[in-house]
Amino acid sequence: MPKDHLNTVFKGALILSISSLVAKILSAVYRIPLQNMVGNTGFYVYQQIYPLYGIGMTFALNGFPNFISKLVAEQPDETSKSLIARRAFHILSGLSLVVFFGLQLGATWIAAHMGDVNLAPIISAVAWMFVFMPWLATGRGYYQGKFLMGPTAVSQLIEQVVRVAIIIMAAYFSVRLGWDNYRMGTWAMSSAPLAAICSSLIFTAFGLRYLLAPAPAPTHPLPSYRKLTKRFVIEGGTLCLVAAVVILLQLVDSFTVMRGLVHQGQLPEVAKALKGVYDRGQPLVQLGLVVATAFSATLLPALTDALAKRQPIEFKRQTQAMVHVSLALSMAATVGLVALMPQINRLLFGSLEGTTALRIYIISILFAALITTYTSVLQSLNEYTAMIIGIIAGLATKVLANYIFVVHYGINGASAVTVLSLAVMFAVMWLGSPEDLQQVLLESGYLIKLLALSAVMGIVVILSCHQITALVGPILANTRGMAGIITVIGVLIGVLVFVAGAIYARLFTIREWLVLPYGKRLIKAVAKGKEHHS
């Protein structure tokens, strides 16, 4: 690959990574003020339908654009690229219309199986976003296939900003005008198609030129619609499945948690509120995943480059760095959030309800980060079998066990099954991956060092929080402001303990330290300290 072209690819990957990071942070953060404004039941109403939106955006943002970009990149000239994009648009249009009419006609049936028929109008509202999915996915995929990431990045940010703004406005008017929770939910979910319209405008010129104008004569043979549809189902479907893992688990929760709580003996209104409490874990997991995967994702271009140049030793080094950084950050985020959960729950959501369930749910960060990292490596190697089997095994675990665990253990059971499902997914992927990739986790005693360091950090943070609580007294400690102060102090103590322990135990190589923020400065500071003492 020419150096200039490689630089363009790296620059494009960086732009897309930054926009994805901002979009993910927005997607996680807005749900905290939303829950504070509309309460547990209002949050339940929104979260019940959110997985349908999440799956649609995974199709439009990650899965199908990535597959279409591959199709476009395979074509030898501009005419073939535009024609393959046109065929992809036709196939996706058929798929999206099937989903749209399925959701519109089946809204009441779906709502009833979720245990709440009042959700039907909200399902109908979110269904409209699937109408715009082919336009968005094809536009993004076409430009990504030409290594132009700017349009995708801009459309992604526009979609999130518009959607979040409409949701917060819907919550505000709901409180101000006294709307019921279902009316609020309908307006909030109307943000999905409205945001899709706004982000689709980025691809207007592309669509008018390549999708709607008369088709030029082909210069090279193109795959038939039948073959292309088969590839969409197998390859594109796999990419969508990988990208939507966590959202699919949330969809299972939408169909089982509320109904399981009612079967347990809870009144419907109480069950809705408890589901809303359980759903507090989702933005926390999202934020944890952003931290855990953001920095390791910076190694992806180097990984791709090593593969392209057929440098197996360099590929293994980059893979090891990626896995080690992701695992360490996800472990630190998980242990820190578990240790600080009472204070975080009080600070962000105003109560201690569901603290145990949230502590269990937070462990999802660890396995979800590992799954994200391993799927990136396996995709680069074109190893899809272990991924597909792992995802199916994890989803099967969630589907089969969730309702039973909710009936017996309430929202704690739902949290435990989510963690178990992700653990099963990762275990299958890890066992099915090449031996070199399996060894990355086990060599050099890395895992033992990390577990010991994380345990020490967790114990120190918990003891520090207990000490501060004892000093200020239980009344002041239970206020939201003090919860915030204790959280900030706990985070600082946790970071200091983890970094000091990582240096002392030599947890990371120099390559791995350089991936982390301020890693270069830290290496220099440690080197100067050694010189001073020698």
Sequence and secondary structure as in RCSB ss.txt:
>XXXX:A:sequence
MPKDHLNTVFKGALILSISSLVAKILSAVYRIPLQNMVGNTGFYVYQQIYPLYGIGMTFALNGFPNFISKLVAEQ
PDETSKSLIARRAFHILSGLSLVVFFGLQLGATWIAAHMGDVNLAPIISAVAWMFVFMPWLATGRGYYQGKFLMG
PTAVSQLIEQVVRVAIIIMAAYFSVRLGWDNYRMGTWAMSSAPLAAICSSLIFTAFGLRYLLAPAPAPTHPLPSY
RKLTKRFVIEGGTLCLVAAVVILLQLVDSFTVMRGLVHQGQLPEVAKALKGVYDRGQPLVQLGLVVATAFSATLL
PALTDALAKRQPIEFKRQTQAMVHVSLALSMAATVGLVALMPQINRLLFGSLEGTTALRIYIISILFAALITTYT
SVLQSLNEYTAMIIGIIAGLATKVLANYIFVVHYGINGASAVTVLSLAVMFAVMWLGSPEDLQQVLLESGYLIKL
LALSAVMGIVVILSCHQITALVGPILANTRGMAGIITVIGVLIGVLVFVAGAIYARLFTIREWLVLPYGKRLIKA
VAKGKEHHS
>XXXX:A:secstr
  HHHHHHHHHHHHHHHHHHHHHHHHHHHTHHHHHHHHHHHHHHHHHHHHHHHHHHHHIIIIIHHHHHHHHHHH 
SSHHHHHHHHHHHHHHHHHHHHHHHHHHHHTHHHHHHHTT GGGHHHHHHHHTHHHHHHHHHHHHHHHHHTT  H
HHHHHHHHHHHHHHHHHHHHHHHHHHHT  HHHHHHHHHTHHHHHHHHHHGGGHHHIIIIISS     SS    H
HHHHHHIIIIIHHHHHHHTHHHHHHHHHHHHHHHHHHHHT  HHHHHHHHHHHTTHHHHHHHHHHHHHHTGGGGH
HHHHHHHHTT HHHHHHHHHHHHHHHHHHHHHHHHHHHHHHHHHHHHHHSS TTHHHHHHHHTHHHHHHHHHHHH
HHHHHTT  HHHHHHHHHHHHHHHHHHHHHHHHHHHHHHHHHHHHHHHHHHHHHHHHS HHHHHTTTGGGHHHHH
HHHHHHHHHHHHHHHHHHHHHH HHHHTSHHHHHHHHHHHHHHHHHHHHHHHHHTT S HHHHHHSTTHHHHHHH
HHHHHHHH 
